[in-house]
Amino acid sequence: MSQILENCRIYSTVDVNGLSNGTPDNNAPVSMYFLNVDGCATNFDNLALQLELFTNKFHIVGLAETNIMSDESSVYQLPNYNSFYQEKLPGKSKGTGVSLYVHNSLNATVIDEPSVVTTNLETLFVSISDGSSRSITVGVVYRPPNGNFEFSMNELSNIMELLPNKAVYILGDYNTDLHTPNNRVNKFEDVVLKHGYAPLISVHTHEKPGCNPTCIDNIVTNDIENVLLSGTITDNIAHHLPVFVHCNVNIKSKTDNTKYAQYYDYCNANVENFVGSLQSKFETSTPADFESFNSTFHTTMDETCKLEKPKYSKRTVLNNPWITDGLKEACKTKQKLHDIWTKAKKKKCIENISDRNNCVCYSCENIRYSHEKFKNYRKTLKASIETAKRSHYGGKILEHSGNSKKIWEVINNLRGKSRRQIKPCFNIDNKKITNRRIIANEFNKYFVSIAGTLNRKYDDIGQALINDLPNFKQYLSSSTMNSIYLHDCSSEEICKIIAELKNGKSSDIPIHIIKKSAHITSPLLAKYFTNCLKIGYFPDELKVGRISPIYKKENEELMENYR
């Protein structure tokens, strides 16, 4: 433990990038990052920009003082991470709330029992695994400074007793300065050491002009032998510095190498060829029924539009498009100014005056000057981030002026309610599943099982909570002959319906191809539909529906969070 604390130091972003390469993969140590963000509404965009500078993406990101409820968390998302938010303390608007972001290459589930919210301590814990029997427990803790310290330590002790005896990492703002020995520090260390944990951060984590630097943020673990290094990072978003740890735990993240296959090429030439070929076939031999029509339609499409070999590509979603290269460079400049201020503080006062705020020697003047320069630049950068984000989304709204659908897409994107372009992998039997057919089958099983599961729950408590529903015939009035008359379908009616279809709607056949061939297919479809109505029979091809699960909330890898 002493070696870890002795080697703990302050890193720059460049230093951290030099520790390993790329995104989380099988060979990278598990990395964790924690920051008291001092309000997501105020500083989350700045955090997102800062994290973009790291070429080595952290596996876990913990935040304290989010100041938001869990149902607001969709607005504050990090690319390629699953977010878990704890509820904030009721009636408190500031100085509350914790959250964890877990990279989507890992499986994570919330552990309810040690995850609590009281006036003295706020916690959130998740179990993280790679789909095998191996797992680690990661938590985030915030101790409000105005809470009862003794009670908070008792609560922390009780929580530690609930946690596993191995491979636990607790990131947090404990608001206890380990650089100032006193009874509180002794009590905190007693609780931590008594349960087999050890702190990993020994350098200052909080700095404020006119105040001594303090070490109030930390990472404690009962897995010290697997810790490779720890420290803080000089990306001063607020008064807190981020703390981080790299550990050699036996969890292997899975890199998503999913490729998306393109089987058809619907270019203009192929579509024209399809329409001509389809017309020729129907003129030569008119299909007798809908089944034959459907078979001929799809066969012709395969002959004219299907690729000999599928094309594969790996899609990436453009996240936080308002983050420009200029903002990244400005963020690096802010860090350089912070480093200059830090170096200035290390120089001794020429006049040997203890109150350096009132000293006029060169060293003390330089501290104030460098801090003022850093502070003003940080303020300017924050304003630039807000301007860039406002300009980007404002430009999008102006671009789609008059198109309410597109405007609402932009608004929902801002609200965190945008439609996902890439479907996430799913956690099925504690394994990451990306195969679409398996996912579809599991969704079918899940949705079909809901009613049966509810019925079993009612049986377990020994009473039926839902009365038997009446037979549907009870809702029908007496049969009346000649109560309705349906005209035969006409090709004009079919053409009009096809023309009103929206091109972007989900369909096995691209809508623009259906529209392009409408003058050929409409007379035949009118004939088939009229016959179906007359004989009261509809072919099985017309009874197939496509069910699209809609994400509701919380972990998007769990099927129970969809409807």
C-alpha positions in Angstrom: 0.0 0.0 0.0 2.8 2.4 0.9 4.4 2.0 -2.5 1.1 2.8 -4.3 0.7 6.0 -2.2 4.3 7.0 -2.7 4.0 6.6 -6.5 0.7 8.4 -6.6 1.2 11.7 -8.5 -0.5 14.3 -10.7 -0.7 13.4 -14.4 -1.5 15.6 -17.4 -3.8 14.4 -20.1 -0.8 13.7 -22.3 0.7 11.6 -19.5 -2.4 9.5 -19.2 -2.6 9.0 -22.9 0.9 7.6 -22.8 0.0 4.9 -20.3 -1.8 2.6 -22.8 -3.3 2.8 -26.3 -6.8 3.0 -27.7 -10.2 2.2 -26.3 -10.8 -0.5 -23.6 -9.8 -3.9 -25.0 -8.7 -7.3 -23.8 -5.1 -6.3 -23.1 -5.7 -3.0 -21.3 -5.9 -2.7 -17.5 -9.3 -1.8 -16.1 -9.3 2.0 -15.6 -11.5 4.1 -13.4 -12.1 7.9 -13.3 -13.9 9.9 -10.7 -14.8 13.6 -10.5 -17.0 15.8 -8.3 -18.6 17.5 -11.3 -20.3 20.2 -9.2 -23.5 20.0 -11.2 -24.2 18.2 -14.5 -26.3 21.2 -15.8 -23.3 23.5 -15.3 -20.2 21.3 -16.1 -21.2 18.2 -18.0 -20.5 19.6 -21.4 -17.1 20.6 -20.2 -16.5 17.1 -18.8 -17.6 15.5 -22.2 -15.1 17.7 -24.0 -12.4 16.8 -21.5 -13.0 13.1 -21.9 -12.7 13.5 -25.7 -9.0 14.4 -25.2 -8.2 11.0 -23.8 -7.2 8.4 -26.4 -7.4 5.8 -23.7 -11.1 5.6 -22.8 -11.8 4.8 -19.1 -13.8 1.7 -18.4 -15.7 3.4 -15.5 -16.5 7.0 -14.9 -17.9 8.1 -11.6 -19.5 11.4 -10.8 -20.6 13.1 -7.5 -22.8 16.2 -7.0 -24.7 15.6 -10.3 -27.6 17.6 -8.8 -30.1 15.8 -11.0 -32.7 13.1 -10.6 -32.3 9.8 -12.4 -35.1 10.5 -14.9 -33.1 13.5 -16.1 -30.0 11.4 -16.9 -30.9 10.8 -20.5 -29.8 14.4 -21.2 -26.3 13.7 -19.9 -24.9 10.7 -21.9 -21.4 9.8 -22.7 -20.7 8.0 -26.1 -20.3 4.2 -25.7 -21.2 4.2 -22.0 -24.2 2.9 -20.1 -25.2 5.3 -17.4 -26.5 4.5 -13.9 -27.9 7.4 -11.8 -28.8 7.4 -8.1 -31.7 9.6 -7.0 -30.7 12.8 -5.4 -31.7 13.7 -1.9 -35.3 14.9 -1.8 -35.7 18.7 -1.4 -32.1 19.4 -2.2 -31.2 21.1 -5.4 -27.4 21.3 -5.0 -24.7 19.2 -3.4 -26.4 15.8 -4.0 -26.5 13.0 -6.6 -24.0 10.3 -7.7 -23.7 8.4 -11.0 -21.6 5.8 -12.8 -20.9 5.4 -16.5 -19.7 1.9 -17.5 -18.2 1.3 -20.9 -20.5 -0.8 -23.0 -17.8 -3.5 -23.5 -18.6 -4.6 -20.0 -21.7 -6.0 -18.3 -23.0 -4.0 -15.3 -25.9 -4.4 -13.0 -26.9 -2.2 -10.0 -26.5 -3.8 -6.5 -29.5 -2.4 -4.6 -28.7 -3.1 -1.0 -25.5 -1.0 -0.6 -26.9 1.8 -2.9 -28.5 4.3 -0.5 -29.3 8.0 -0.2 -29.3 9.6 3.2 -28.5 13.1 4.5 -25.1 11.7 5.6 -24.1 9.5 2.7 -25.1 8.9 -1.0 -23.9 5.7 -2.7 -24.4 3.7 -5.9 -22.8 0.3 -6.5 -22.7 -1.9 -9.6 -21.4 -5.4 -10.3 -19.3 -5.5 -13.4 -18.4 -8.7 -15.3 -17.2 -9.8 -18.7 -19.8 -12.5 -19.1 -17.9 -15.2 -17.3 -17.8 -15.9 -13.5 -15.3 -13.1 -13.0 -16.6 -9.8 -11.6 -15.6 -6.7 -9.7 -17.7 -4.3 -7.7 -17.5 -0.6 -8.3 -19.2 2.1 -6.2 -19.4 5.8 -6.1 -19.8 7.7 -2.8 -20.5 11.3 -1.8 -20.4 12.5 1.8 -22.2 15.9 2.1 -20.1 18.2 4.3 -23.2 19.3 6.2 -24.2 15.8 7.2 -23.4 14.1 10.4 -19.9 12.8 10.2 -20.2 10.0 12.8 -23.4 8.8 11.2 -21.8 8.8 7.8 -18.9 6.7 9.0 -21.3 4.2 10.6 -23.3 4.0 7.3 -20.1 3.5 5.3 -19.0 0.8 7.7 -22.4 -1.0 7.3 -22.1 -0.7 3.5 -18.6 -2.2 3.4 -19.9 -5.2 5.4 -22.4 -5.8 2.6 -19.8 -5.8 -0.1 -17.6 -8.7 -1.3 -14.4 -9.4 0.4 -12.4 -9.0 -2.8 -12.2 -6.8 -5.9 -14.2 -3.8 -4.7 -13.3 -0.3 -5.7 -15.1 2.7 -4.2 -14.7 6.1 -5.9 -15.8 9.1 -4.0 -15.7 12.6 -2.5 -15.4 11.8 1.2 -15.0 15.4 2.2 -12.3 14.3 4.7 -8.9 15.9 4.1 -6.2 13.1 4.5 -3.5 15.8 4.5 -4.8 17.2 7.8 -4.5 14.7 10.6 -7.4 15.0 13.1 -10.0 12.9 14.7 -12.2 12.8 11.6 -9.3 11.5 9.5 -8.5 8.9 12.2 -12.1 7.7 12.2 -12.2 7.5 8.4 -9.0 5.5 8.3 -10.2 3.2 11.0 -13.4 2.4 9.1 -11.5 1.8 5.8 -8.7 -0.2 7.2 -11.0 -2.2 9.5 -12.8 -3.7 6.5 -9.6 -4.4 4.6 -9.6 -1.4 2.4 -6.9 1.1 1.5 -6.9 4.6 0.0 -5.1 5.0 -3.3 -4.8 8.8 -3.6 -2.1 10.7 -1.6 -1.8 13.9 -3.6 -4.2 16.9 -3.4 -7.5 16.6 -5.2 -9.1 20.0 -4.4 -7.7 23.4 -4.9 -9.2 26.8 -4.4 -7.5 30.3 -4.4 -6.7 31.5 -0.9 -7.0 28.0 0.5 -4.6 25.2 1.1 -4.9 22.2 -1.3 -6.7 19.3 0.2 -7.1 15.6 -0.4 -10.8 15.0 0.0 -11.5 12.8 -3.1 -10.2 9.3 -3.1 -10.5 5.7 -4.3 -10.5 3.0 -1.7 -10.1 -0.7 -2.5 -9.7 -4.1 -0.9 -7.8 -5.3 -4.0 -4.6 -3.4 -3.5 -2.3 -6.1 -4.9 -3.9 -5.6 -8.4 -3.5 -1.8 -8.4 -1.0 -0.7 -11.0 -1.0 3.1 -10.5 -3.2 5.9 -9.3 -3.2 9.7 -9.3 -5.0 12.9 -10.2 -5.4 14.6 -13.6 -4.8 18.3 -14.2 -8.0 19.0 -16.0 -9.5 21.5 -13.6 -13.2 21.7 -14.5 -14.3 23.1 -11.2 -12.3 23.1 -7.9 -12.0 19.3 -7.8 -9.3 17.4 -9.8 -10.3 14.0 -11.3 -8.8 11.0 -9.6 -8.1 7.7 -11.5 -6.7 4.2 -11.0 -5.5 1.5 -13.3 -5.8 -2.0 -12.0 -4.9 -5.4 -13.3 -8.1 -7.2 -12.5 -9.2 -10.3 -14.3 -12.0 -8.7 -16.3 -11.7 -8.8 -20.1 -13.7 -6.1 -22.0 -15.0 -7.1 -25.4 -14.4 -4.7 -28.3 -17.5 -4.4 -30.5 -16.3 -5.4 -33.9 -19.9 -5.8 -35.2 -20.1 -5.2 -39.0 -23.3 -4.3 -40.8 -24.0 -6.2 -44.0 -25.5 -4.6 -47.1 -27.2 -7.3 -49.3 -29.0 -5.1 -51.8 -28.0 -2.1 -53.9 -31.0 0.1 -54.6 -29.3 2.6 -57.0 -31.4 4.2 -59.7 -30.1 1.9 -62.4 -31.0 -1.2 -60.4 -34.4 0.1 -59.5 -35.2 1.0 -63.2 -34.1 -2.5 -64.2 -36.3 -4.0 -61.5 -39.4 -2.1 -62.6 -38.8 -3.1 -66.3 -38.2 -6.7 -65.4 -41.3 -6.9 -63.2 -43.5 -5.4 -65.8 -42.2 -7.8 -68.4 -42.9 -10.8 -66.1 -46.4 -9.7 -65.3 -47.3 -9.1 -68.9 -46.0 -12.5 -69.9 -47.7 -14.4 -67.0 -50.2 -12.7 -64.6 -49.9 -14.2 -61.1 -53.1 -16.0 -60.1 -53.1 -15.1 -56.5 -51.2 -12.9 -53.9 -48.8 -15.7 -53.0 -47.6 -16.0 -56.6 -47.5 -12.2 -56.9 -45.4 -11.9 -53.8 -43.0 -14.6 -54.9 -42.5 -13.0 -58.3 -41.9 -9.6 -56.8 -39.2 -10.8 -54.4 -37.5 -13.0 -57.0 -37.3 -10.1 -59.4 -35.8 -7.9 -56.7 -33.2 -10.5 -55.9 -32.3 -10.8 -59.6 -31.9 -7.1 -60.2 -30.8 -5.5 -56.9 -29.2 -8.2 -54.8 -25.4 -8.0 -54.5 -23.3 -11.0 -55.5 -21.3 -10.6 -52.3 -22.6 -8.6 -49.3 -20.8 -5.4 -48.4 -19.7 -5.0 -44.8 -19.1 -1.8 -42.9 -18.7 -0.7 -39.3 -21.0 2.2 -38.5 -20.1 4.8 -35.9 -22.5 7.3 -34.3 -21.5 11.0 -34.4 -21.7 11.9 -30.7 -21.5 15.4 -29.4 -21.1 16.9 -32.9 -20.7 20.4 -31.4 -17.3 19.4 -30.1 -14.9 20.8 -32.6 -11.1 20.6 -33.0 -10.9 24.2 -31.9 -12.6 23.4 -28.6 -10.2 20.5 -28.0 -7.2 22.8 -28.6 -8.7 25.4 -26.3 -9.1 22.7 -23.6 -5.4 21.8 -24.0 -4.5 25.5 -23.6 -6.6 25.7 -20.4 -4.6 22.8 -19.0 -1.3 24.5 -19.9 -2.4 27.6 -18.1 -3.4 25.5 -15.1 0.1 23.9 -15.1 1.7 27.4 -15.2 -0.4 28.4 -12.2 0.6 25.2 -10.4 4.3 25.8 -11.0 4.0 29.4 -9.9 2.6 28.2 -6.5 5.6 26.0 -5.9 8.0 29.0 -5.9 8.8 30.4 -2.5 7.8 33.9 -1.4 10.8 36.2 -1.8 9.7 38.2 1.3 9.0 35.0 3.3 5.5 36.3 4.1 2.9 33.7 5.2 -0.1 35.6 3.7 0.9 35.4 0.1 -2.4 37.0 -1.0 -1.2 40.4 0.3 2.5 40.0 -0.6 3.7 42.2 -3.5 6.9 40.2 -4.3 7.4 38.9 -7.9 6.7 35.2 -6.9 3.4 36.1 -5.1 2.3 38.5 -7.9 3.0 35.8 -10.4 0.8 33.4 -8.6 -2.1 35.8 -8.7 -1.5 36.8 -12.3 -1.2 33.2 -13.5 -4.3 32.2 -11.6 -6.3 35.1 -12.9 -5.2 34.3 -16.5 -6.2 30.6 -16.0 -9.5 31.5 -14.4 -10.5 34.0 -17.1 -9.6 31.5 -19.8 -11.6 28.7 -18.1 -14.6 31.1 -18.0 -14.1 32.0 -21.7 -13.9 28.3 -22.6 -17.0 27.5 -20.8 -18.8 30.3 -22.6 -17.4 29.0 -25.9 -18.7 25.5 -25.2 -22.2 26.9 -24.6 -21.9 29.0 -27.7 -20.7 26.1 -29.9 -23.5 23.8 -28.7 -26.1 26.6 -29.1 -24.8 27.4 -32.5 -24.8 23.8 -33.7 -28.3 23.0 -32.6 -29.7 26.4 -33.5 -28.2 26.0 -37.0 -29.9 22.6 -37.3 -33.3 24.0 -36.4 -32.8 26.8 -38.9 -31.7 24.3 -41.5 -35.0 22.3 -41.0 -37.2 25.4 -40.8 -40.7 24.5 -41.9 -40.1 20.7 -41.3 -41.6 20.0 -37.9 -40.5 16.4 -37.9 -36.9 17.2 -38.4 -37.0 20.0 -35.8 -38.4 17.6 -33.2 -35.6 15.2 -34.0 -33.1 18.0 -33.1 -35.1 18.8 -29.9 -35.3 15.2 -28.9 -31.6 14.8 -29.5 -31.0 17.7 -27.1 -33.4 16.0 -24.6 -31.5 12.7 -24.8 -34.6 11.1 -26.4 -33.1 10.7 -29.9 -33.7 7.4 -31.7 -30.6 5.2 -31.5 -29.0 4.7 -34.8 -27.0 1.6 -33.7 -28.8 -1.0 -31.6 -26.9 -1.8 -28.4 -25.7 -5.3 -27.5 -27.8 -7.0 -24.9 -27.0 -8.7 -21.7 -28.6 -12.2 -21.9 -27.7 -14.8 -19.3 -24.8 -12.4 -18.2 -23.3 -12.6 -21.7 -22.9 -9.8 -24.3 -25.1 -10.8 -27.3 -24.8 -8.9 -30.6 -26.4 -11.4 -33.0 -29.6 -9.9 -34.2 -31.5 -13.1 -34.7 -30.7 -14.3 -31.1 -31.7 -10.9 -29.7 -35.0 -11.0 -31.7 -35.8 -14.4 -30.5 -35.1 -13.5 -26.9 -37.3 -10.4 -27.2 -40.1 -12.6 -28.5 -39.7 -14.9 -25.5 -39.6 -12.0 -23.1 -42.7 -10.2 -24.4 -44.7 -13.5 -24.7 -43.7 -14.4 -21.1 -44.9 -11.1 -19.5 -48.6 -12.1 -19.0 -47.6 -15.6 -17.7 -45.1 -14.1 -15.3 -47.8 -11.7 -13.9 -50.3 -14.5 -13.5 -47.7 -16.6 -11.5 -47.1 -13.6 -9.3 -50.9 -13.3 -8.6 -51.1 -17.1 -7.9 -48.2 -16.8 -5.4 -50.0 -14.3 -3.2 -53.1 -16.4 -3.3 -55.6 -14.1 -4.9 -56.5 -12.8 -8.4 -55.9 -9.1 -8.6 -57.4 -8.9 -12.1 -61.0 -10.1 -12.6 -61.7 -12.4 -15.5 -62.2 -10.4 -18.7 -65.6 -10.8 -20.4 -65.7 -12.6 -23.8 -65.3 -10.2 -26.7 -68.7 -11.2 -28.0 -70.3 -9.4 -25.1 -69.2 -6.1 -26.5 -70.8 -6.8 -29.9 -74.3 -5.8 -30.8 -76.7 -8.2 -32.4 -75.9 -9.2 -35.9 -77.6 -7.0 -38.5 -77.7 -8.0 -42.2 -76.7 -5.4 -44.8 -75.2 -3.2 -42.0 -72.1 -2.4 -44.1 -71.2 -2.4 -47.7 -67.6 -2.4 -49.1 -66.8 -1.3 -52.6 -64.3 -3.3 -54.6 -60.7 -2.1 -54.3 -59.6 0.0 -57.3 -56.1 0.5 -58.7 -56.6 4.3 -58.1 -57.3 3.7 -54.4 -54.2 1.5 -54.1 -52.0 4.1 -56.0 -53.2 6.9 -53.7 -52.4 4.8 -50.5 -48.9 4.0 -51.8 -48.2 7.6 -52.7 -49.0 8.7 -49.1 -46.5 6.2 -47.6 -43.5 8.0 -46.0 -40.1 7.0 -47.4 -38.5 6.8 -44.0 -40.9 4.3 -42.6 -39.7 0.8 -41.6 -40.3 -1.7 -44.3 -38.7 -4.9 -45.7 -39.0 -3.4 -49.1 -37.8 0.2 -49.5 -40.8 2.5 -49.9 -39.4 4.3 -52.9 -39.3 1.0 -54.8 -42.9 0.3 -53.9 -43.8 3.8 -55.2 -41.7 3.4 -58.4 -43.5 0.2 -59.3 -47.0 1.2 -58.1 -48.4 1.7 -61.7 -47.6 -2.0 -62.3 -48.6 -3.6 -59.0 -51.7 -1.5 -58.1 -54.2 -3.2 -60.6 -53.1 -6.7 -59.4 -53.1 -5.7 -55.7 -56.7 -4.3 -56.1 -57.8 -7.6 -57.6 -56.2 -9.7 -54.9 -57.5 -7.5 -52.0 -61.0 -7.6 -53.4 -60.9 -11.3 -53.7 -59.7 -11.7 -50.1 -62.6 -9.6 -48.9 -65.1 -11.7 -50.9 -63.9 -15.1 -49.7 -62.9 -14.0 -46.2 -59.4 -15.4 -46.4 -56.1 -13.5 -46.2 -52.8 -15.2 -47.0 -50.2 -15.7 -44.3 -47.8 -13.2 -45.9 -50.2 -10.5 -44.9 -50.3 -11.6 -41.3 -46.7 -11.0 -40.4 -46.0 -8.0 -38.2 -42.7 -6.3 -37.2 -42.4 -5.6 -33.5 -39.9 -2.8 -32.7 -39.0 -2.7 -28.9 -38.9 0.9 -27.6 -36.3 1.8 -24.9 -37.8 3.2 -21.7 -35.1 3.9 -19.1 -32.1 2.8 -17.1 -29.7 0.0 -18.5 -30.3 -0.3 -22.2 -28.7 -3.7 -22.3 -31.6 -5.3 -20.3 -34.7 -6.4 -22.1 -37.0 -5.6 -19.2 -36.2 -1.9 -19.8 -38.0 -2.0 -23.2 -41.7 -2.0 -24.1 
